[in-house]
Amino acid sequence: MATESTVMNEQTQTLLQKDTTTTADDSSSPKPMDSSSSSATTLVLSPHLKGVEAGSSAVVVITGSGSSSSDTKGSDIAGVEGQRTAPAKHCIGKSNKGVSWGFSLDQGRRSTMEDRAVVQPGFMKLCCKDVGGCREPECEYAMEKSLVHYFGIFDGHGGDQVSNYCANELCEIVAEEWERGSSLDGWNKRWEVALCKAYGRADNAFKDEALAPKSVGSTALVLIVSPCQIIAANCGDSRAVLCRGAQAIPLTVDQKPDRADESERITSSGGRILNWGCLRVEGILSMSRAIGDHDLKPWVISVPEVTFRTRTKEDECLILASDGLWDVLSNDDVVKLARKELRQRHRLAGANKSSFPPAWHVSQHVLKQALDAYSLDNISVIVVDLKNPKLKPQEKP
């Protein structure tokens, strides 16, 4: 089984140094979806038209095609000749078809919108052994290929060129690097190396100043959700939190100059951390890792911290957001708000004719709380509902 949390080590960095290869619509109204598309559908939120929220700046660009399917196979309780049998063994995610999500973005009080959010359901189909092993080896899905979902938040600074690029390209680069890593020992090592190489390729693209000035950069927060595992890769100060029961479990740690390990890394390589309103690398950037920002190399690096978390039946939702949310609300605040709203929406789901899933309403609610708390920044929120409540049938008129 996977450990609860592991972070990229020196051995992984050595592997990364061996490969420095670089590579370089249809629009519709934003519509949150249920997960289970069998073919890839990428939802990229960008800032050109009005989106879901009145006053927000978001349009969904959909590439490829996909279709939603309903539920998992069968029932947890099987009846044979009127007798109840023991519950069937299922992995936590039951082939990962019960996941749904919603997203909300707002430009806030900034003059431009540089945040991007991405959802790609079923961006890969893998067996459990490729993503941590099944928690229930006898589960009917253990040897089948299941959907693996991709979620990303990219908070640009100095411009939107880097966040745009990451939103449109990084998912495919991650998949390519995962395929290349077939010779690596261990499923977690393979993911660790794939994610770190993918971030490196994205960062290397911006050595070309034709793509963006050297002062432009972006955070890069990616969650990969399989039936039994949640894999997080983080570069910057966007953040992901897991709601497990009433507990707020951080899946990422902000990479800022005030972190002792980050401060030591920067200063030992000749960089300076100066107080300019807050602690900043060379008095310029308030985060210590990012994609882009080539005028601050080698101190601002693009290597993500990668963590692994095994899913449990108590997991309720994931919240990914840019720092426009986390600057004004704590992890515990957000989880408390999200959990209460999500449970209310689940109770209403059977009678509610809304085409938007509960997670979308949660994302709206959390975003509104951040605005009410006077967040001054762009805000992007993705909420991933890990439960699959049985919807009550509509009452007949």
N, C-alpha and C positions, 0 to 999 in steps of 0.2 A: 504493500500500500504506500501511497504517497505520504510524505511528511506534511504536517500542517502548514509549514512555511519554509521555503528555501530561497536563498538569494544567490545570484550569480557569483561564482568564486573565481579565484585566480586561474584555475585550470580552464574554465570557459573563456576567459580573456585571452589565454594563449591560443586556443582554438580559433578565436575570432581574428587574431592577427594573421592567420594563414590565408585569409580570403578578404580582399579589399575591393572586390569587383563592384562597379557601379552601373546603374541603369537609369536610365531615365524612366442630344438629349431630349431625352424626352423629359418634360417637366409636367408635374401634376401637383394637386394639393397635397400637403403632408397628411398621411394617414397611417397612424400606428397600426400594427398588425399583430396577429397571432403568429407563432414562430414557424410552424412546420412546413416551410417550402422545400420542395425536393430539388429545385434548381435555384441558382444564385440570384438574389435580388438585393442590390445595394441601395440603401437610402442614404444619400449625402445631403446634409442640410447646409445651404449656403445663403448669403445675405442679400439677395437681389430683389426678391418680392416678398409681399406680406405672407406670413405663414399661418400656422395653426392658431396661435394666440393673437388676439387683436393687438396691434402695435408691435408685434415681434417682427423681426426681419429674417425670414427663412423661407426657402423654397426647397422642395424635395426633388432631387434629380435621380431618376430611376434608370439603372443600366441593367440590361438582361431582363429575364422574366421569371416569375415564380407564382406559385399558387399555394393557398393555405389549405391544410388538411386538418382534420378534427382532433381526435383524441388518440390515446394509446390503445393497444389491442386488449380486448377482453375486459375482465373485471378482476378486482383484487380478491374477491371471494367467489369461488366456484361452487355451484350446487350440483351434486350427483345423486339422483334418485331421492331428492328431497332432503338429503343430509348435507350439512355444512362441512366443508373441508378446511384444512389449514390455509391461511392466506398464501397466495402465490408469491414467490420471491421475485422482487423487481429491484433493479438498480434505482437509485434515487430519482433520476430524471426520466426513467422509462422511455428510452430512446430519444429523449429531449424534444418531444413534440408538444409538451404541455407548457412551454415557455411563451410568454407574451411580453410586450414592452410598450412604452410610450415615451415621447420626448417633447421638450419645450425649450425654446430659445428666446432670448430677449436682448436687444442691443443695449438696454439700460440707459445710463446717462453718458455713454461714450459717443463720440462723433461718428465712429465707424464700427462695423461689426466684423470682428476678426476670428470669432469662434466658429468651429465646425464640429458637427456630430455625425457619426456614421453608424448605421446598422446594416450588417449583412447576415441574414439568417441562412443557416446551412451552408456557410462558405466552404466547409469541408464535410465529408462523411467518413468517419473512422470507427474502427472497432475500439472497445474500451481499453484493450491492452496498449493502444497507441496514445491513450490519454489517461494514464494512471491506473488502469485495471478496474474491473467492476467490483463494487462493494458486495455484490451478491453473485458469486461466480456461477451459480446454478440458474440465474435469471435467464429468461427466454431471449433477452436482448444481448446477453454478454458477448456472444460470438458474431452478432450482426453489426453491420456498419450503421452508426447513428449520426444524427445531425450534430454538427459543432457550430456554434454561433459566434459571431464577431461583433464587438461593440467598441466604438472609439470616440474619444473627445480630444480635440486639437484646439488649443487656445493660442492664437497667434499674437505676436507683438512686433511693432515696427512696420506692420503691413500684414496682408492676408495670403501672401504668396506661398509661404511654407505650410500654413495650416490647410490651404487648398490642396497642395500637392499631397500631403499626408492623407487627407480625407479621400482623395481619389486613387492613390497608388499604393499605400502601405499594406492594405489587406492582401492584394495580389502578391506583393513582395514577400510577405510572411508565408503565404502558401508555397511559393517557389522555394524559399529557404528550408521549409519543413521537408519538402520532397528531396532536397539535396542532402539532408542529414540522415539518410537511411542507414549509414554505416556506424552511427554513433551508438554507444551503449547506454541504455536507459531512456525511457520515454521522457522523463523530465529534462535530462541533458539535451535531448533532441529539440525540445521546445525552447529551452533556454538559449541554445546556440542560434536557432532559427530566428527568434525574436531579436536577439542582439545584432545578428548580421543584417536583418531587415532594417532596423533602425540605423545601422551604420550606412547601408546603401542609400537610404533616404537622406541622411545628413550629407553624404559625399556628393549627392546631386547638386547641392548648393555651393559647391566649389566653383560652379559656373555662375558668374555674376549676372549673366543674361537672364537667369531664372529669378533672382531676387538679390537686392543689395545685401552686403555682408552683415548689416545691422538687423536684418529681419530673421525671426525665429518662431518657434512654436513648441508648446508642450506636446507630448504624445502619450496618451493614456489608452491602453488597449486591454479589453477583457475578452478572453476566449472561454466559452462556457460549453462544456460537454455534459453528458448525463451524470457523471460522477465527480467532475473536477471544475474548478474555476481557476484559470491561469491569468495572472495580471502582469502587465509590463508597463512600467511607468518611467517617464522622463519629464521632469518639471514639477509643477505644483498643482496640476489637476489631480483629482482624487477619486478613489473608488472605495465604497463602504458596503459591507454585507450586513443585512438585517437578519440575525439568527435569533428567533424568538424576540425578546425585548432587548437583546444585546446588539450593540453597534461594534462590528469587527472591521477595523481598517485593513484593506487589502493592499494599500499603498502608503508610503510615507513621503510627504512633500520634500522635494530636494531644494533646499534653500541654503544660502550662505551661513545662516546661524546654526545649522547642524554641525556638531563638532567634527564628525568624520569628513564632511564636505569642506569645511573650513580648512582642515588640515591638508586635504588633497590639493586645494587651490593654492594655498600659501606655500606649500612645500615645492610646488612647481613654478614658483616665482610670481604668482598672481596676488592681487590685493583685494581685500574686502573693506569697502569704505561705507560709512554711514551717510546716505543721501536721502533723508526721509525714512529710510529703512536700510538694513544691510544689503549692499549690492556688490556684485563682482565688478571690480574696477570702477565702482561708483555708478554703474550703468544698469546692470540686470539684477533683478531681485530673486532670480532662481539660479541654481548652480548647474543644472543640466537642461538641455533643450536640443531640438533638431534645428539646424541653421546657426545663426549667431557666429559666423565665421570670423568676425572681427574680435571675438573674445576667446578664440582657441589659443592654447590648449586647455584653458581653465574651465570653460563651459563645454562639457562633453555630452555626447548623444547616447552613451551606454545606458540602457534601461535597467532598473532593478526589477527582477522577475520573481514572482512569488506563486506558490501553489496552495490551494485550499480545497480540501475534500468536502463535497457537498453532504449535507445531512437533511433529515426530514424536517428539522426545525427551521431551515432556511426559508425566508419569506420573500425577500427581494434584494436586488442590487441597486445602488445609486451611484452613477458616474456623473461627475460635474466638474466644470471649470471653477477657478478660484473665485469667480463672482458670487458663487453660492457659499463656498467654505469660508470666505473672508468675514461673513456676517452670521453664519450659523455653524454650530459645532456638529460633530458626527452624531452625538447623542440627540441633539435637537432634531436633526434631519431624520434620523431613524424613527424617533418617536412620532413625528409628523407623518412620515411615510407609512408607518405600520398602521396607525389609526385610520388614515384615509383609505389604505388598501383594504383593510378588513371591512370598512363600511361599504366600499365599492363591490367587494365580493358578495356581501349580503344582498346588495341591490341588483346584482348582475342578472338574476333570472327575470326580474320584472322590468329592467331597464332596456329600452329598445335602442340605446346608443350604439353606433357602430365602432365606437372607440373603447378599447379594453380598459380595465381598472387602472393599469399602470400609467396610461396617458393622463387620467384625472389626477393621479398622484404627482406626476411630473409638473402639472399645472399648479397644483396646490403648493408644492415645495418652492417653485419659482416665485409664486406670488408672495410667499413668506419672506423670501430674500429681498424682493423689491420693497416690501413693507419695512424691512430692516435697513433700508437705505443703502443697498449695495450700489456702488458707483461703477461697476465693471460690466462687461458683457457677461451674460449668464447662459450656460448650456447645461441641460439636465437630461439624462437618460435614466429611466427606471425600468428594471427588468424584473418581471413578476415570475418567481420561481415556483409558485403554487399553480395547481390546475384544478380549481374548484369545480365541482359538478354544478352546472347551471340548472336552475330550476326551470321546468318547462313553463312556457307562457300559458297563462290561464285562458281558457276558451271563453269567448264573449257569450 
